[in-house]
Amino acid sequence: MLIIARVILSWVPVRQGGLLYDIVAVLDSVTGPYLNLFRRIIPPMGGVDFSPVIALLALNLAERLVFNIIL
């Protein structure tokens, strides 16, 4: 959910020093390390960053694996 919020807020212009800037900074500090793992593998292509898509797919796969192991 935090990754999706970060992606949506990346489309909104943010002024430094505003409340939205602080929110984006917190989201970036929380999701950035995880997304950077995928940015090293898949660099932005044509100015579009696909790392959030791959990161969400990896989280979904991990969730399914854990769910299947538990049940």
PQR file with spaces between the fields and no chain letter, atoms N, CA, C, O and H, PARSE charges and radii, in Angstrom:
ATOM       1  N    MET     1       0.821   -1.189    0.000 -0.4000 1.5000
ATOM       2  CA   MET     1       0.000    0.000    0.000 -0.0000 2.0000
ATOM       3  C    MET     1       0.870    1.260    0.000  0.5500 1.7000
ATOM       4  O    MET     1       0.546    2.249   -0.658 -0.5500 1.4000
ATOM       5  N    LEU     2       1.976    1.212    0.745 -0.4000 1.5000
ATOM       6  CA   LEU     2       2.869    2.366    0.785 -0.0000 2.0000
ATOM       7  C    LEU     2       3.535    2.603   -0.562  0.5500 1.7000
ATOM       8  O    LEU     2       3.770    3.746   -0.954 -0.5500 1.4000
ATOM       9  H    LEU     2       2.239    0.409    1.279  0.4000 1.0000
ATOM      10  N    ILE     3       3.841    1.510   -1.275 -0.4000 1.5000
ATOM      11  CA   ILE     3       4.456    1.651   -2.594 -0.0000 2.0000
ATOM      12  C    ILE     3       3.472    2.317   -3.550  0.5500 1.7000
ATOM      13  O    ILE     3       3.858    3.191   -4.327 -0.5500 1.4000
ATOM      14  H    ILE     3       3.651    0.581   -0.957  0.4000 1.0000
ATOM      15  N    ILE     4       2.209    1.914   -3.501 -0.4000 1.5000
ATOM      16  CA   ILE     4       1.199    2.512   -4.374 -0.0000 2.0000
ATOM      17  C    ILE     4       1.025    3.989   -4.047  0.5500 1.7000
ATOM      18  O    ILE     4       0.907    4.811   -4.955 -0.5500 1.4000
ATOM      19  H    ILE     4       1.895    1.204   -2.870  0.4000 1.0000
ATOM      20  N    ALA     5       1.009    4.336   -2.766 -0.4000 1.5000
ATOM      21  CA   ALA     5       0.902    5.743   -2.374 -0.0000 2.0000
ATOM      22  C    ALA     5       2.089    6.543   -2.883  0.5500 1.7000
ATOM      23  O    ALA     5       1.933    7.676   -3.340 -0.5500 1.4000
ATOM      24  H    ALA     5       1.105    3.668   -2.028  0.4000 1.0000
ATOM      25  N    ARG     6       3.267    5.959   -2.805 -0.4000 1.5000
ATOM      26  CA   ARG     6       4.473    6.653   -3.300 -0.0000 2.0000
ATOM      27  C    ARG     6       4.413    6.866   -4.801  0.5500 1.7000
ATOM      28  O    ARG     6       4.801    7.926   -5.292 -0.5500 1.4000
ATOM      29  H    ARG     6       3.394    5.039   -2.434  0.4000 1.0000
ATOM      30  N    VAL     7       3.934    5.879   -5.529 -0.4000 1.5000
ATOM      31  CA   VAL     7       3.807    6.004   -6.984 -0.0000 2.0000
ATOM      32  C    VAL     7       2.811    7.104   -7.338  0.5500 1.7000
ATOM      33  O    VAL     7       3.083    7.931   -8.209 -0.5500 1.4000
ATOM      34  H    VAL     7       3.619    5.018   -5.130  0.4000 1.0000
ATOM      35  N    ILE     8       1.678    7.119   -6.681 -0.4000 1.5000
ATOM      36  CA   ILE     8       0.665    8.151   -6.966 -0.0000 2.0000
ATOM      37  C    ILE     8       1.197    9.535   -6.634  0.5500 1.7000
ATOM      38  O    ILE     8       0.989   10.478   -7.396 -0.5500 1.4000
ATOM      39  H    ILE     8       1.456    6.447   -5.974  0.4000 1.0000
ATOM      40  N    LEU     9       1.881    9.664   -5.507 -0.4000 1.5000
ATOM      41  CA   LEU     9       2.413   10.977   -5.134 -0.0000 2.0000
ATOM      42  C    LEU     9       3.572   11.415   -6.016  0.5500 1.7000
ATOM      43  O    LEU     9       3.911   12.598   -6.041 -0.5500 1.4000
ATOM      44  H    LEU     9       2.051    8.898   -4.888  0.4000 1.0000
ATOM      45  N    SER    10       4.181   10.494   -6.732 -0.4000 1.5000
ATOM      46  CA   SER    10       5.261   10.891   -7.640 -0.0000 2.0000
ATOM      47  C    SER    10       4.719   11.655   -8.845  0.5500 1.7000
ATOM      48  O    SER    10       5.482   12.327   -9.538 -0.5500 1.4000
ATOM      49  H    SER    10       3.906    9.533   -6.711  0.4000 1.0000
ATOM      50  N    TRP    11       3.428   11.563   -9.103 -0.4000 1.5000
ATOM      51  CA   TRP    11       2.806   12.283  -10.208 -0.0000 2.0000
ATOM      52  C    TRP    11       2.371   13.689   -9.816  0.5500 1.7000
ATOM      53  O    TRP    11       2.028   14.500  -10.676 -0.5500 1.4000
ATOM      54  H    TRP    11       2.808   11.017   -8.540  0.4000 1.0000
ATOM      55  N    VAL    12       2.386   13.977   -8.521 -0.4000 1.5000
ATOM      56  CA   VAL    12       1.911   15.270   -8.010 -0.0000 2.0000
ATOM      57  C    VAL    12       3.107   16.194   -7.790  0.5500 1.7000
ATOM      58  O    VAL    12       4.096   15.791   -7.177 -0.5500 1.4000
ATOM      59  H    VAL    12       2.665   13.319   -7.822  0.4000 1.0000
ATOM      60  N    PRO    13       3.021   17.433   -8.286 -0.5600 1.5000
ATOM      61  CA   PRO    13       4.122   18.363   -8.002  0.2800 2.0000
ATOM      62  C    PRO    13       4.181   18.690   -6.509  0.5500 1.7000
ATOM      63  O    PRO    13       3.160   18.973   -5.884 -0.5500 1.4000
ATOM      64  N    VAL    14       5.379   18.646   -5.955 -0.4000 1.5000
ATOM      65  CA   VAL    14       5.566   18.842   -4.515 -0.0000 2.0000
ATOM      66  C    VAL    14       6.511   20.016   -4.291  0.5500 1.7000
ATOM      67  O    VAL    14       7.597   20.074   -4.868 -0.5500 1.4000
ATOM      68  H    VAL    14       6.209   18.416   -6.463  0.4000 1.0000
ATOM      69  N    ARG    15       6.082   20.949   -3.446 -0.4000 1.5000
ATOM      70  CA   ARG    15       6.942   22.078   -3.079 -0.0000 2.0000
ATOM      71  C    ARG    15       7.725   21.727   -1.824  0.5500 1.7000
ATOM      72  O    ARG    15       7.190   21.154   -0.875 -0.5500 1.4000
ATOM      73  H    ARG    15       5.200   20.902   -2.977  0.4000 1.0000
ATOM      74  N    GLN    16       8.982   22.078   -1.841 -0.4000 1.5000
ATOM      75  CA   GLN    16       9.821   21.803   -0.681 -0.0000 2.0000
ATOM      76  C    GLN    16       9.339   22.615    0.512  0.5500 1.7000
ATOM      77  O    GLN    16       9.040   23.802    0.387 -0.5500 1.4000
ATOM      78  H    GLN    16       9.416   22.544   -2.613  0.4000 1.0000
ATOM      79  N    GLY    17       9.268   21.974    1.650 -0.4000 1.5000
ATOM      80  CA   GLY    17       8.854   22.633    2.879 -0.0000 2.0000
ATOM      81  C    GLY    17       7.383   22.474    3.195  0.5500 1.7000
ATOM      82  O    GLY    17       6.951   22.866    4.279 -0.5500 1.4000
ATOM      83  H    GLY    17       9.511   21.009    1.751  0.4000 1.0000
ATOM      84  N    GLY    18       6.604   21.920    2.299 -0.4000 1.5000
ATOM      85  CA   GLY    18       5.180   21.727    2.542 -0.0000 2.0000
ATOM      86  C    GLY    18       4.897   20.396    3.208  0.5500 1.7000
ATOM      87  O    GLY    18       5.786   19.559    3.364 -0.5500 1.4000
ATOM      88  H    GLY    18       6.955   21.602    1.418  0.4000 1.0000
ATOM      89  N    LEU    19       3.642   20.213    3.599 -0.4000 1.5000
ATOM      90  CA   LEU    19       3.221   18.971    4.246 -0.0000 2.0000
ATOM      91  C    LEU    19       3.361   17.789    3.298  0.5500 1.7000
ATOM      92  O    LEU    19       3.811   16.715    3.697 -0.5500 1.4000
ATOM      93  H    LEU    19       2.919   20.893    3.472  0.4000 1.0000
ATOM      94  N    LEU    20       2.977   17.987    2.051 -0.4000 1.5000
ATOM      95  CA   LEU    20       3.083   16.913    1.078 -0.0000 2.0000
ATOM      96  C    LEU    20       4.532   16.501    0.860  0.5500 1.7000
ATOM      97  O    LEU    20       4.815   15.323    0.644 -0.5500 1.4000
ATOM      98  H    LEU    20       2.611   18.859    1.727  0.4000 1.0000
ATOM      99  N    TYR    21       5.441   17.446    0.913 -0.4000 1.5000
ATOM     100  CA   TYR    21       6.874   17.150    0.788 -0.0000 2.0000
ATOM     101  C    TYR    21       7.327   16.239    1.929  0.5500 1.7000
ATOM     102  O    TYR    21       8.092   15.299    1.710 -0.5500 1.4000
ATOM     103  H    TYR    21       5.211   18.403    1.088  0.4000 1.0000
ATOM     104  N    ASP    22       6.857   16.517    3.137 -0.4000 1.5000
ATOM     105  CA   ASP    22       7.211   15.685    4.288 -0.0000 2.0000
ATOM     106  C    ASP    22       6.652   14.269    4.147  0.5500 1.7000
ATOM     107  O    ASP    22       7.321   13.292    4.485 -0.5500 1.4000
ATOM     108  H    ASP    22       6.236   17.280    3.315  0.4000 1.0000
ATOM     109  N    ILE    23       5.428   14.170    3.647 -0.4000 1.5000
ATOM     110  CA   ILE    23       4.811   12.859    3.457 -0.0000 2.0000
ATOM     111  C    ILE    23       5.586   12.056    2.426  0.5500 1.7000
ATOM     112  O    ILE    23       5.860   10.873    2.629 -0.5500 1.4000
ATOM     113  H    ILE    23       4.885   14.964    3.373  0.4000 1.0000
ATOM     114  N    VAL    24       5.940   12.701    1.316 -0.4000 1.5000
ATOM     115  CA   VAL    24       6.714   12.026    0.273 -0.0000 2.0000
ATOM     116  C    VAL    24       8.082   11.610    0.805  0.5500 1.7000
ATOM     117  O    VAL    24       8.569   10.529    0.476 -0.5500 1.4000
ATOM     118  H    VAL    24       5.718   13.662    1.151  0.4000 1.0000
ATOM     119  N    ALA    25       8.698   12.447    1.614 -0.4000 1.5000
ATOM     120  CA   ALA    25      10.006   12.120    2.177 -0.0000 2.0000
ATOM     121  C    ALA    25       9.926   10.885    3.077  0.5500 1.7000
ATOM     122  O    ALA    25      10.809   10.028    3.033 -0.5500 1.4000
ATOM     123  H    ALA    25       8.302   13.325    1.881  0.4000 1.0000
ATOM     124  N    VAL    26       8.887   10.794    3.881 -0.4000 1.5000
ATOM     125  CA   VAL    26       8.715    9.635    4.760 -0.0000 2.0000
ATOM     126  C    VAL    26       8.452    8.382    3.932  0.5500 1.7000
ATOM     127  O    VAL    26       9.045    7.330    4.175 -0.5500 1.4000
ATOM     128  H    VAL    26       8.170   11.490    3.917  0.4000 1.0000
ATOM     129  N    LEU    27       7.561    8.503    2.955 -0.4000 1.5000
ATOM     130  CA   LEU    27       7.275    7.340    2.102 -0.0000 2.0000
ATOM     131  C    LEU    27       8.517    6.890    1.346  0.5500 1.7000
ATOM     132  O    LEU    27       8.754    5.692    1.194 -0.5500 1.4000
ATOM     133  H    LEU    27       7.080    9.357    2.758  0.4000 1.0000
ATOM     134  N    ASP    28       9.308    7.842    0.875 -0.4000 1.5000
ATOM     135  CA   ASP    28      10.526    7.496    0.153 -0.0000 2.0000
ATOM     136  C    ASP    28      11.548    6.823    1.067  0.5500 1.7000
ATOM     137  O    ASP    28      12.238    5.893    0.651 -0.5500 1.4000
ATOM     138  H    ASP    28       9.115    8.815    0.998  0.4000 1.0000
ATOM     139  N    SER    29      11.643    7.288    2.300 -0.4000 1.5000
ATOM     140  CA   SER    29      12.602    6.666    3.219 -0.0000 2.0000
ATOM     141  C    SER    29      12.162    5.260    3.632  0.5500 1.7000
ATOM     142  O    SER    29      13.003    4.420    3.951 -0.5500 1.4000
ATOM     143  H    SER    29      11.082    8.044    2.638  0.4000 1.0000
ATOM     144  N    VAL    30      10.858    4.998    3.629 -0.4000 1.5000
ATOM     145  CA   VAL    30      10.355    3.673    3.996 -0.0000 2.0000
ATOM     146  C    VAL    30      10.415    2.707    2.813  0.5500 1.7000
ATOM     147  O    VAL    30      10.842    1.562    2.967 -0.5500 1.4000
ATOM     148  H    VAL    30      10.175    5.681    3.370  0.4000 1.0000
ATOM     149  N    THR    31       9.990    3.162    1.637 -0.4000 1.5000
ATOM     150  CA   THR    31       9.916    2.270    0.478 -0.0000 2.0000
ATOM     151  C    THR    31      11.184    2.284   -0.373  0.5500 1.7000
ATOM     152  O    THR    31      11.414    1.359   -1.153 -0.5500 1.4000
ATOM     153  H    THR    31       9.643    4.092    1.511  0.4000 1.0000
ATOM     154  N    GLY    32      11.998    3.312   -0.233 -0.4000 1.5000
ATOM     155  CA   GLY    32      13.192    3.471   -1.065 -0.0000 2.0000
ATOM     156  C    GLY    32      14.161    2.308   -1.021  0.5500 1.7000
ATOM     157  O    GLY    32      14.569    1.832   -2.080 -0.5500 1.4000
ATOM     158  H    GLY    32      11.811    4.063    0.400  0.4000 1.0000
ATOM     159  N    PRO    33      14.553    1.821    0.157 -0.5600 1.5000
ATOM     160  CA   PRO    33      15.505    0.704    0.188  0.2800 2.0000
ATOM     161  C    PRO    33      14.991   -0.551   -0.516  0.5500 1.7000
ATOM     162  O    PRO    33      15.755   -1.240   -1.193 -0.5500 1.4000
ATOM     163  N    TYR    34      13.716   -0.847   -0.359 -0.4000 1.5000
ATOM     164  CA   TYR    34      13.141   -2.017   -1.024 -0.0000 2.0000
ATOM     165  C    TYR    34      13.090   -1.811   -2.539  0.5500 1.7000
ATOM     166  O    TYR    34      13.440   -2.714   -3.300 -0.5500 1.4000
ATOM     167  H    TYR    34      13.096   -0.287    0.191  0.4000 1.0000
ATOM     168  N    LEU    35      12.661   -0.642   -2.972 -0.4000 1.5000
ATOM     169  CA   LEU    35      12.576   -0.364   -4.406 -0.0000 2.0000
ATOM     170  C    LEU    35      13.960   -0.299   -5.047  0.5500 1.7000
ATOM     171  O    LEU    35      14.116   -0.651   -6.216 -0.5500 1.4000
ATOM     172  H    LEU    35      12.376    0.090   -2.354  0.4000 1.0000
ATOM     173  N    ASN    36      14.958    0.145   -4.300 -0.4000 1.5000
ATOM     174  CA   ASN    36      16.313    0.228   -4.844 -0.0000 2.0000
ATOM     175  C    ASN    36      16.873   -1.148   -5.196  0.5500 1.7000
ATOM     176  O    ASN    36      17.713   -1.264   -6.087 -0.5500 1.4000
ATOM     177  H    ASN    36      14.831    0.431   -3.351  0.4000 1.0000
ATOM     178  N    LEU    37      16.414   -2.186   -4.505 -0.4000 1.5000
ATOM     179  CA   LEU    37      16.826   -3.549   -4.873 -0.0000 2.0000
ATOM     180  C    LEU    37      16.423   -3.856   -6.310  0.5500 1.7000
ATOM     181  O    LEU    37      17.190   -4.461   -7.058 -0.5500 1.4000
ATOM     182  H    LEU    37      15.731   -2.092   -3.781  0.4000 1.0000
ATOM     183  N    PHE    38      15.236   -3.445   -6.690 -0.4000 1.5000
ATOM     184  CA   PHE    38      14.729   -3.727   -8.027 -0.0000 2.0000
ATOM     185  C    PHE    38      15.226   -2.710   -9.051  0.5500 1.7000
ATOM     186  O    PHE    38      15.316   -3.025  -10.237 -0.5500 1.4000
ATOM     187  H    PHE    38      14.612   -2.953   -6.082  0.4000 1.0000
ATOM     188  N    ARG    39      15.545   -1.508   -8.613 -0.4000 1.5000
ATOM     189  CA   ARG    39      16.090   -0.499   -9.529 -0.0000 2.0000
ATOM     190  C    ARG    39      17.477   -0.891  -10.009  0.5500 1.7000
ATOM     191  O    ARG    39      17.876   -0.513  -11.110 -0.5500 1.4000
ATOM     192  H    ARG    39      15.471   -1.252   -7.649  0.4000 1.0000
ATOM     193  N    ARG    40      18.215   -1.639   -9.207 -0.4000 1.5000
ATOM     194  CA   ARG    40      19.526   -2.120   -9.630 -0.0000 2.0000
ATOM     195  C    ARG    40      19.397   -3.175  -10.723  0.5500 1.7000
ATOM     196  O    ARG    40      20.250   -3.275  -11.605 -0.5500 1.4000
ATOM     197  H    ARG    40      17.891   -1.946   -8.312  0.4000 1.0000
ATOM     198  N    ILE    41      18.328   -3.955  -10.659 -0.4000 1.5000
ATOM     199  CA   ILE    41      18.110   -5.010  -11.648 -0.0000 2.0000
ATOM     200  C    ILE    41      17.483   -4.443  -12.921  0.5500 1.7000
ATOM     201  O    ILE    41      17.916   -4.762  -14.028 -0.5500 1.4000
ATOM     202  H    ILE    41      17.635   -3.874   -9.943  0.4000 1.0000
ATOM     203  N    ILE    42      16.460   -3.599  -12.757 -0.4000 1.5000
ATOM     204  CA   ILE    42      15.738   -3.036  -13.895 -0.0000 2.0000
ATOM     205  C    ILE    42      15.823   -1.516  -13.808  0.5500 1.7000
ATOM     206  O    ILE    42      15.070   -0.895  -13.058 -0.5500 1.4000
ATOM     207  H    ILE    42      16.108   -3.339  -11.858  0.4000 1.0000
ATOM     208  N    PRO    43      16.734   -0.913  -14.569 -0.5600 1.5000
ATOM     209  CA   PRO    43      16.833    0.553  -14.536  0.2800 2.0000
ATOM     210  C    PRO    43      15.634    1.188  -15.237  0.5500 1.7000
ATOM     211  O    PRO    43      14.969    0.527  -16.034 -0.5500 1.4000
ATOM     212  N    PRO    44      15.348    2.457  -14.951 -0.5600 1.5000
ATOM     213  CA   PRO    44      14.237    3.135  -15.632  0.2800 2.0000
ATOM     214  C    PRO    44      14.429    3.116  -17.150  0.5500 1.7000
ATOM     215  O    PRO    44      15.525    3.366  -17.652 -0.5500 1.4000
ATOM     216  N    MET    45      13.355    2.819  -17.866 -0.4000 1.5000
ATOM     217  CA   MET    45      13.411    2.755  -19.327 -0.0000 2.0000
ATOM     218  C    MET    45      12.548    3.862  -19.910  0.5500 1.7000
ATOM     219  O    MET    45      11.340    3.906  -19.677 -0.5500 1.4000
ATOM     220  H    MET    45      12.464    2.616  -17.458  0.4000 1.0000
ATOM     221  N    GLY    46      13.159    4.740  -20.655 -0.4000 1.5000
ATOM     222  CA   GLY    46      12.410    5.826  -21.278 -0.0000 2.0000
ATOM     223  C    GLY    46      11.823    6.780  -20.262  0.5500 1.7000
ATOM     224  O    GLY    46      10.782    7.388  -20.513 -0.5500 1.4000
ATOM     225  H    GLY    46      14.140    4.705  -20.844  0.4000 1.0000
ATOM     226  N    GLY    47      12.466    6.923  -19.126 -0.4000 1.5000
ATOM     227  CA   GLY    47      11.966    7.821  -18.090 -0.0000 2.0000
ATOM     228  C    GLY    47      10.879    7.219  -17.212  0.5500 1.7000
ATOM     229  O    GLY    47      10.339    7.902  -16.342 -0.5500 1.4000
ATOM     230  H    GLY    47      13.311    6.429  -18.922  0.4000 1.0000
ATOM     231  N    VAL    48      10.553    5.949  -17.428 -0.4000 1.5000
ATOM     232  CA   VAL    48       9.517    5.275  -16.637 -0.0000 2.0000
ATOM     233  C    VAL    48      10.192    4.245  -15.740  0.5500 1.7000
ATOM     234  O    VAL    48      10.979    3.418  -16.201 -0.5500 1.4000
ATOM     235  H    VAL    48      10.992    5.394  -18.134  0.4000 1.0000
ATOM     236  N    ASP    49       9.872    4.310  -14.461 -0.4000 1.5000
ATOM     237  CA   ASP    49      10.454    3.399  -13.472 -0.0000 2.0000
ATOM     238  C    ASP    49       9.495    2.235  -13.246  0.5500 1.7000
ATOM     239  O    ASP    49       8.400    2.422  -12.715 -0.5500 1.4000
ATOM     240  H    ASP    49       9.233    4.982  -14.086  0.4000 1.0000
ATOM     241  N    PHE    50       9.905    1.039  -13.645 -0.4000 1.5000
ATOM     242  CA   PHE    50       9.068   -0.150  -13.486 -0.0000 2.0000
ATOM     243  C    PHE    50       9.354   -0.891  -12.186  0.5500 1.7000
ATOM     244  O    PHE    50       8.743   -1.929  -11.934 -0.5500 1.4000
ATOM     245  H    PHE    50      10.795    0.887  -14.076  0.4000 1.0000
ATOM     246  N    SER    51      10.255   -0.393  -11.361 -0.4000 1.5000
ATOM     247  CA   SER    51      10.609   -1.101  -10.132 -0.0000 2.0000
ATOM     248  C    SER    51       9.425   -1.262   -9.178  0.5500 1.7000
ATOM     249  O    SER    51       9.348   -2.302   -8.524 -0.5500 1.4000
ATOM     250  H    SER    51      10.751    0.451  -11.566  0.4000 1.0000
ATOM     251  N    PRO    52       8.486   -0.297   -9.050 -0.5600 1.5000
ATOM     252  CA   PRO    52       7.346   -0.552   -8.166  0.2800 2.0000
ATOM     253  C    PRO    52       6.477   -1.722   -8.624  0.5500 1.7000
ATOM     254  O    PRO    52       5.938   -2.457   -7.796 -0.5500 1.4000
ATOM     255  N    VAL    53       6.339   -1.897   -9.924 -0.4000 1.5000
ATOM     256  CA   VAL    53       5.535   -3.009  -10.436 -0.0000 2.0000
ATOM     257  C    VAL    53       6.193   -4.335  -10.082  0.5500 1.7000
ATOM     258  O    VAL    53       5.533   -5.257   -9.601 -0.5500 1.4000
ATOM     259  H    VAL    53       6.777   -1.300  -10.597  0.4000 1.0000
ATOM     260  N    ILE    54       7.493   -4.425  -10.320 -0.4000 1.5000
ATOM     261  CA   ILE    54       8.221   -5.652  -10.012 -0.0000 2.0000
ATOM     262  C    ILE    54       8.237   -5.895   -8.499  0.5500 1.7000
ATOM     263  O    ILE    54       8.113   -7.034   -8.049 -0.5500 1.4000
ATOM     264  H    ILE    54       8.029   -3.677  -10.711  0.4000 1.0000
ATOM     265  N    ALA    55       8.389   -4.827   -7.725 -0.4000 1.5000
ATOM     266  CA   ALA    55       8.397   -4.965   -6.264 -0.0000 2.0000
ATOM     267  C    ALA    55       7.057   -5.478   -5.751  0.5500 1.7000
ATOM     268  O    ALA    55       7.019   -6.331   -4.864 -0.5500 1.4000
ATOM     269  H    ALA    55       8.490   -3.902   -8.090  0.4000 1.0000
ATOM     270  N    LEU    56       5.961   -4.967   -6.300 -0.4000 1.5000
ATOM     271  CA   LEU    56       4.640   -5.440   -5.876 -0.0000 2.0000
ATOM     272  C    LEU    56       4.409   -6.893   -6.300  0.5500 1.7000
ATOM     273  O    LEU    56       3.801   -7.668   -5.563 -0.5500 1.4000
ATOM     274  H    LEU    56       5.992   -4.274   -7.020  0.4000 1.0000
ATOM     275  N    LEU    57       4.893   -7.257   -7.485 -0.4000 1.5000
ATOM     276  CA   LEU    57       4.788   -8.658   -7.904 -0.0000 2.0000
ATOM     277  C    LEU    57       5.593   -9.572   -6.986  0.5500 1.7000
ATOM     278  O    LEU    57       5.143  -10.668   -6.653 -0.5500 1.4000
ATOM     279  H    LEU    57       5.388   -6.627   -8.084  0.4000 1.0000
ATOM     280  N    ALA    58       6.779   -9.130   -6.575 -0.4000 1.5000
ATOM     281  CA   ALA    58       7.602   -9.929   -5.656 -0.0000 2.0000
ATOM     282  C    ALA    58       6.927  -10.071   -4.298  0.5500 1.7000
ATOM     283  O    ALA    58       6.959  -11.147   -3.701 -0.5500 1.4000
ATOM     284  H    ALA    58       7.144   -8.240   -6.846  0.4000 1.0000
ATOM     285  N    LEU    59       6.316   -8.998   -3.805 -0.4000 1.5000
ATOM     286  CA   LEU    59       5.598   -9.082   -2.531 -0.0000 2.0000
ATOM     287  C    LEU    59       4.403  -10.028   -2.631  0.5500 1.7000
ATOM     288  O    LEU    59       4.130  -10.796   -1.709 -0.5500 1.4000
ATOM     289  H    LEU    59       6.290   -8.124   -4.291  0.4000 1.0000
ATOM     290  N    ASN    60       3.701   -9.964   -3.749 -0.4000 1.5000
ATOM     291  CA   ASN    60       2.556  -10.847   -3.954 -0.0000 2.0000
ATOM     292  C    ASN    60       3.005  -12.304   -4.002  0.5500 1.7000
ATOM     293  O    ASN    60       2.358  -13.173   -3.419 -0.5500 1.4000
ATOM     294  H    ASN    60       3.923   -9.340   -4.499  0.4000 1.0000
ATOM     295  N    LEU    61       4.102  -12.572   -4.689 -0.4000 1.5000
ATOM     296  CA   LEU    61       4.633  -13.932   -4.764 -0.0000 2.0000
ATOM     297  C    LEU    61       5.056  -14.423   -3.379  0.5500 1.7000
ATOM     298  O    LEU    61       4.761  -15.558   -3.005 -0.5500 1.4000
ATOM     299  H    LEU    61       4.628  -11.866   -5.163  0.4000 1.0000
ATOM     300  N    ALA    62       5.740  -13.577   -2.627 -0.4000 1.5000
ATOM     301  CA   ALA    62       6.168  -13.955   -1.275 -0.0000 2.0000
ATOM     302  C    ALA    62       4.954  -14.217   -0.382  0.5500 1.7000
ATOM     303  O    ALA    62       4.958  -15.154    0.416 -0.5500 1.4000
ATOM     304  H    ALA    62       5.980  -12.655   -2.931  0.4000 1.0000
ATOM     305  N    GLU    63       3.928  -13.397   -0.516 -0.4000 1.5000
ATOM     306  CA   GLU    63       2.715  -13.597    0.279 -0.0000 2.0000
ATOM     307  C    GLU    63       2.072  -14.941   -0.039  0.5500 1.7000
ATOM     308  O    GLU    63       1.652  -15.662    0.866 -0.5500 1.4000
ATOM     309  H    GLU    63       3.925  -12.635   -1.164  0.4000 1.0000
ATOM     310  N    ARG    64       1.993  -15.276   -1.323 -0.4000 1.5000
ATOM     311  CA   ARG    64       1.391  -16.561   -1.706 -0.0000 2.0000
ATOM     312  C    ARG    64       2.226  -17.732   -1.200  0.5500 1.7000
ATOM     313  O    ARG    64       1.673  -18.733   -0.743 -0.5500 1.4000
ATOM     314  H    ARG    64       2.334  -14.690   -2.058  0.4000 1.0000
ATOM     315  N    LEU    65       3.549  -17.619   -1.276 -0.4000 1.5000
ATOM     316  CA   LEU    65       4.403  -18.707   -0.791 -0.0000 2.0000
ATOM     317  C    LEU    65       4.239  -18.918    0.699  0.5500 1.7000
ATOM     318  O    LEU    65       4.119  -20.054    1.159 -0.5500 1.4000
ATOM     319  H    LEU    65       3.999  -16.806   -1.646  0.4000 1.0000
ATOM     320  N    VAL    66       4.232  -17.833    1.456 -0.4000 1.5000
ATOM     321  CA   VAL    66       4.063  -17.941    2.915 -0.0000 2.0000
ATOM     322  C    VAL    66       2.691  -18.494    3.241  0.5500 1.7000
ATOM     323  O    VAL    66       2.552  -19.336    4.128 -0.5500 1.4000
ATOM     324  H    VAL    66       4.330  -16.911    1.083  0.4000 1.0000
ATOM     325  N    PHE    67       1.674  -18.027    2.529 -0.4000 1.5000
ATOM     326  CA   PHE    67       0.314  -18.514    2.763 -0.0000 2.0000
ATOM     327  C    PHE    67       0.203  -20.014    2.494  0.5500 1.7000
ATOM     328  O    PHE    67      -0.436  -20.744    3.251 -0.5500 1.4000
ATOM     329  H    PHE    67       1.787  -17.343    1.808  0.4000 1.0000
ATOM     330  N    ASN    68       0.839  -20.468    1.397 -0.4000 1.5000
ATOM     331  CA   ASN    68       0.787  -21.900    1.077 -0.0000 2.0000
ATOM     332  C    ASN    68       1.577  -22.733    2.075  0.5500 1.7000
ATOM     333  O    ASN    68       1.200  -23.870    2.359 -0.5500 1.4000
ATOM     334  H    ASN    68       1.358  -19.875    0.782  0.4000 1.0000
ATOM     335  N    ILE    69       2.668  -22.190    2.616 -0.4000 1.5000
ATOM     336  CA   ILE    69       3.453  -22.930    3.599 -0.0000 2.0000
ATOM     337  C    ILE    69       2.682  -23.058    4.907  0.5500 1.7000
ATOM     338  O    ILE    69       2.709  -24.107    5.550 -0.5500 1.4000
ATOM     339  H    ILE    69       2.975  -21.266    2.386  0.4000 1.0000
ATOM     340  N    ILE    70       1.994  -21.987    5.298 -0.4000 1.5000
ATOM     341  CA   ILE    70       1.236  -22.014    6.557 -0.0000 2.0000
ATOM     342  C    ILE    70       0.058  -22.963    6.459  0.5500 1.7000
ATOM     343  O    ILE    70      -0.223  -23.709    7.397 -0.5500 1.4000
ATOM     344  H    ILE    70       1.971  -21.135    4.776  0.4000 1.0000
ATOM     345  N    LEU    71      -0.634  -22.939    5.326 -0.4000 1.5000
ATOM     346  CA   LEU    71      -1.801  -23.814    5.186 -0.0000 2.0000
ATOM     347  C    LEU    71      -1.389  -25.022    4.443  0.5500 1.7000
ATOM     348  O    LEU    71      -2.209  -25.909    4.203 -0.5500 1.4000
ATOM     349  H    LEU    71      -0.406  -22.333    4.564  0.4000 1.0000
